[in-house]
Amino acid sequence: RVLFRKVLCAFLAQAGLFESVTEFSGVPDLLNRSDKSQFHILILHTKSPLSGIESLNHLRLLLPEMRILFLADDLDEEIGIQSLEAGAWGCLSTGESPEVLVKAVEKVAAGERWFSHRVTDTVLNRFIASRGAGPASTDSLTPREWEVLALIAQGYPDKEVASSLFISHETARSHVKSIYKKLHVSARRAAAV
């Protein structure tokens, strides 16, 4: 784990996203720092997702302003949802590419949430199911529109939606317009909700 932390810190420092990147041996090490308020983003890595969720809950109470990106070895939709409920700003598998990690850190630094498409889709499906049948029916969304909607919910602009799904910018815009119409909304945030 020490080697993993050192490599991760070196990679993030080299990426040039922040003025400084600091390594902690664990949550107690962070909490014992007198200057902990200067840290804005924390990448919390754990081998055991359940103990990581406990740490997230603890940190959210002690450091409510800290944006935490949860990094887990065995990540599935349930762990992703639990991390969201525990206050994580994002959740990422250690199996993701370095480029995805940089993108996630950038988004969290910009005040956006970062969760996988599967987690976002699961959250949306549960939310819709909890509301029952409402005026906006999602039954008529095509599989591609669901993919576009998941990206919209993660804050992707049309160009990034197009790039992620290997479609043209105009096709992405067309899907977004169709989603708005089917959901009876007029904005990205309303569509995501």
Secondary structure, 3 states (H helix, E strand, C coil): CHHHHHHHHHHHHHHCCCCCCCCCCCHHHHHCCCCHHHCCEEEEEECCHHHHHHHHHHHHHHCCCCEEEEEECCCCHHHHHHHHHCCCCEEEECCCCHHHHHHHHHHHHCCCCECCHHHHHHHHHHHHHHHCCCCCCCCCCCHHHHHHHHHHHCCCCHHHHHHHHCCCHHHHHHHHHHHHHHHCCCCHHHHHC
